[in-house]
Amino acid sequence: MDQSTPHRTEASTTHATPPETRVTRGTGWAMPVVTLLGVAAAIVAAFVGSGALGGTPVAEAAGGALSADATPVAPAGSAFSIWSVIYLGLIVYALWQLTPTARRSARQRALRPWALASVLLNAAWIWTVQLDQVGLSVVVIVVLLAVLIRIMYLLGAPRTGGAVELVVTDGTFGLYLGWVSVATLANTFAWLAAQGVDPVTGIPLGLVGVVAAAGIGVATALLSRGRVAPALATSWGLAWVAVGRTEGDFESVALVWTAVVASAVVLAVALLTWLRVRRAAPTRQDASLSGRS
């Protein structure tokens, strides 16, 4: 009787332990190395395809379908400088995931194939635009967005790499998701405009598009329990939409202020949610300790 009780307790404790928190054996070198090489190749392909080494810049490809003046929801050109930060983060991530800490992490093991898919899809998106396949580029970026959403779900697992992993992984892919959310909307508007769907080039539908982008940003902030990185990138994109509407073919005071407010709301919701989650965490821990005592 006395011997069976500890046995049941140990068994129940084992079953209650989430897989992510168990100590795992280190992943072999194959997938980490494949991830490193794949990320490097995809970034080089994207860099070449962007026109950075000569050739046609993405904004001028496909007849300028994705230029800053293509639609009312197109961000100003400077918005795309965020890619420098994202690419830098991806490079650091590709190196960091080779470390012993990352190779022992169940979280990182689950992330690697999706991270690799995301950079390959990004390179594919750039080349579809360069080949004047704007419609196909919409399909690619929607799939990329779905992959990044999956990545955010996987990053809900406990971290084992501390602050470094928080910045390198959560920060990088958070910015990636937030920016691609805005880019997907802009890409879709650009394709519809290129197909001659005139309403998408009007200010009223532009306002709807900005509000929709803000809605996606707010939903991401709430569902991710206040992740700030996606909100920062979405807010950045909306702010540059506002800048773009201060001049050019789609100059509009209404669009400027709507985009400014939308940018602020997305960031504010993320920060408030983050604070709420942090304040609730000690309460949950205290309740857990009381229950155990």
C-alpha positions in Angstrom: 0.0 0.0 0.0 2.7 2.4 1.0 4.9 1.4 -1.9 2.1 1.8 -4.5 1.3 5.4 -3.6 4.7 6.9 -4.5 4.5 4.9 -7.7 1.2 6.5 -8.7 2.5 9.9 -7.8 5.6 9.5 -9.9 3.6 8.2 -12.9 1.1 11.1 -12.7 3.9 13.6 -12.4 5.6 12.1 -15.5 2.4 12.3 -17.6 1.7 15.9 -16.4 5.1 17.2 -17.5 4.8 19.0 -20.9 7.1 17.5 -23.6 8.7 20.8 -24.2 10.0 21.0 -20.6 11.6 17.6 -20.5 15.4 17.2 -20.9 16.0 16.1 -24.4 19.1 14.7 -26.1 20.8 17.0 -28.5 19.7 17.1 -32.1 22.3 15.8 -34.5 24.2 18.2 -36.8 22.3 17.4 -40.0 19.2 19.6 -39.7 21.0 22.5 -38.0 23.5 22.5 -40.8 20.8 22.2 -43.5 19.0 25.1 -41.8 22.2 27.3 -41.8 23.0 26.6 -45.5 19.4 27.0 -46.5 19.0 30.3 -44.8 22.2 31.6 -46.3 21.3 30.5 -49.8 17.8 32.0 -49.5 19.1 35.3 -48.2 21.6 35.5 -51.0 18.9 34.7 -53.6 16.6 37.3 -52.1 19.4 39.9 -52.0 20.2 39.3 -55.7 16.6 39.2 -56.7 15.9 42.5 -54.9 18.1 44.3 -57.3 20.6 45.3 -54.6 23.5 44.1 -56.8 22.1 45.7 -60.0 19.1 44.9 -62.1 15.6 45.9 -61.4 14.5 46.8 -57.9 11.4 45.0 -56.7 9.5 48.3 -56.6 10.1 48.7 -60.3 9.6 45.1 -61.3 6.3 43.9 -62.8 5.6 47.3 -64.3 5.9 49.0 -60.9 2.9 47.0 -59.5 4.5 47.1 -56.1 5.8 50.7 -56.1 5.1 53.2 -53.3 2.4 54.8 -55.4 0.8 51.7 -56.7 -2.2 51.6 -54.3 -3.6 53.6 -51.4 -2.2 51.0 -48.9 1.4 50.8 -50.3 4.0 51.9 -47.7 6.5 54.5 -48.6 9.8 53.2 -49.9 11.8 53.7 -46.7 9.5 51.2 -45.0 11.4 48.3 -46.7 14.5 49.1 -44.7 13.0 46.8 -42.0 14.3 43.9 -44.2 17.8 44.8 -43.1 16.9 44.1 -39.5 15.0 40.9 -40.4 17.8 39.6 -42.5 20.4 40.3 -39.8 18.2 38.5 -37.3 17.8 35.5 -39.6 21.6 35.3 -40.1 22.2 35.4 -36.3 19.4 32.9 -35.8 20.9 30.5 -38.4 24.3 30.7 -36.5 22.8 30.5 -33.0 20.7 27.4 -33.7 24.0 25.5 -34.1 24.9 26.0 -30.5 24.6 23.1 -28.0 21.7 25.0 -26.2 19.7 25.2 -29.4 20.5 21.7 -30.5 19.1 20.4 -27.1 15.9 22.4 -27.4 12.7 20.7 -28.4 11.4 24.2 -29.3 14.2 24.8 -31.8 13.9 21.3 -33.2 10.3 22.0 -34.1 11.1 25.4 -35.4 13.9 24.6 -37.9 12.0 23.2 -40.9 9.4 26.1 -40.6 12.2 28.7 -40.4 13.8 27.2 -43.4 10.5 27.2 -45.3 9.9 30.9 -44.5 13.2 32.1 -46.0 12.8 30.0 -49.1 9.3 31.3 -49.6 10.6 34.9 -49.2 13.2 34.3 -51.9 10.5 32.7 -54.1 8.3 35.7 -53.6 10.9 38.1 -54.8 11.6 36.1 -57.9 7.9 35.7 -58.8 7.7 39.5 -58.8 10.9 39.8 -60.9 9.3 37.4 -63.4 6.2 39.6 -63.6 4.0 37.0 -61.9 2.2 39.3 -59.4 -0.7 36.9 -59.0 1.6 34.1 -58.1 3.4 36.3 -55.7 0.1 36.8 -53.8 -0.2 33.0 -53.4 3.4 32.8 -52.2 3.1 35.5 -49.7 -0.1 34.1 -48.3 1.6 30.8 -47.8 4.6 32.6 -46.2 2.2 34.3 -43.8 0.7 31.0 -42.9 4.1 29.6 -42.2 5.0 32.5 -39.9 1.8 32.1 -38.0 2.7 28.5 -37.5 6.1 29.7 -36.2 4.5 32.0 -33.7 2.5 29.1 -32.4 5.6 26.9 -32.0 7.3 29.7 -30.2 4.7 29.5 -27.5 6.7 26.6 -26.1 9.1 27.3 -23.2 12.5 28.8 -24.0 15.7 27.2 -22.9 18.1 29.8 -24.3 17.2 32.8 -22.1 17.4 36.4 -23.3 19.5 35.4 -26.3 16.8 33.1 -27.7 14.2 35.7 -26.9 15.9 38.3 -29.1 17.3 36.0 -31.8 14.3 33.8 -32.3 11.2 35.5 -31.0 12.3 38.9 -31.9 13.4 38.0 -35.5 10.4 36.0 -36.4 8.0 38.4 -34.6 9.2 41.3 -36.8 9.0 39.0 -39.8 5.4 38.1 -39.1 4.3 41.7 -38.4 5.9 43.0 -41.6 4.6 40.2 -43.8 1.1 40.8 -42.4 1.2 44.4 -43.9 3.0 43.3 -47.0 0.3 40.6 -47.8 -2.4 43.2 -47.8 -0.4 45.6 -49.9 0.6 42.8 -52.3 -3.1 41.8 -52.7 -4.2 45.3 -53.4 -1.4 45.7 -56.0 -2.4 42.5 -57.8 -6.1 43.6 -57.9 -5.1 47.0 -59.2 -2.9 45.4 -61.9 -6.0 43.3 -62.9 -8.0 46.5 -63.4 -10.1 46.3 -60.3 -10.6 50.0 -59.9 -12.2 50.1 -56.5 -8.9 49.1 -54.8 -7.3 52.3 -56.1 -9.9 54.5 -54.4 -9.5 56.2 -51.0 -12.6 54.5 -49.4 -11.3 51.0 -50.0 -7.8 52.2 -49.0 -9.3 53.1 -45.6 -10.9 49.7 -45.3 -7.5 48.1 -46.1 -5.7 50.1 -43.4 -8.3 49.2 -40.8 -8.1 45.6 -41.9 -4.3 45.6 -41.4 -4.7 47.2 -38.0 -7.3 44.5 -37.1 -4.8 41.8 -38.1 -2.2 43.4 -35.9 -4.5 43.7 -32.9 -5.6 40.1 -33.3 -2.0 39.0 -33.5 -1.2 40.9 -30.3 -4.1 39.4 -28.4 -3.6 35.8 -29.6 0.1 35.9 -29.0 -0.4 37.3 -25.4 1.2 40.6 -26.1 4.2 39.8 -28.3 5.7 43.2 -29.0 7.9 42.4 -32.0 5.0 41.6 -34.5 3.2 44.7 -33.3 6.3 46.8 -33.9 6.7 45.7 -37.5 3.0 46.1 -38.2 3.0 49.5 -36.6 6.1 50.4 -38.6 4.4 49.4 -41.9 1.2 51.3 -41.1 3.2 54.4 -40.2 4.9 54.3 -43.6 1.6 53.9 -45.3 0.7 57.2 -43.6 3.9 58.8 -44.8 3.2 57.6 -48.4 -0.2 59.2 -48.4 1.2 62.7 -47.7 2.0 63.0 -51.4 1.6 61.3 -54.7 -1.4 59.9 -56.6 -3.1 58.8 -53.4 -2.5 61.8 -51.2 -5.2 61.8 -48.6 -5.5 63.4 -45.2 -8.1 60.8 -44.2 -5.7 58.0 -45.1 -2.8 59.6 -43.3 -4.7 60.0 -40.0 -6.3 56.6 -40.2 -3.0 54.9 -40.7 -1.4 56.9 -37.9 -4.1 56.0 -35.5 -4.1 52.4 -36.7 -0.3 52.2 -36.1 -0.7 53.6 -32.6 -3.6 51.3 -31.7 -1.7 48.1 -32.8 1.3 49.0 -30.7 -0.8 50.1 -27.7 -2.8 46.9 -27.6 0.4 44.8 -27.8 2.0 46.7 -24.9 -1.1 46.7 -22.7 -1.6 42.9 -23.3 2.0 42.3 -22.5 1.7 44.2 -19.2 -1.5 42.4 -18.3 0.1 39.0 -18.9 3.2 39.9 -16.9 1.0 41.1 -14.0 -1.1 37.9 -14.1 2.0 35.6 -14.1 2.9 36.1 -10.4 -0.7 35.6 -9.4 -0.8 32.3 -11.2 2.4 31.2 -9.6 1.2 32.1 -6.1 -2.0 30.2 -6.7 0.0 27.2 -7.9 2.2 27.3 -4.8 -0.8 27.6 -2.5 -2.4 24.6 -4.2 0.7 22.5 -3.7 1.0 23.4 0.0 
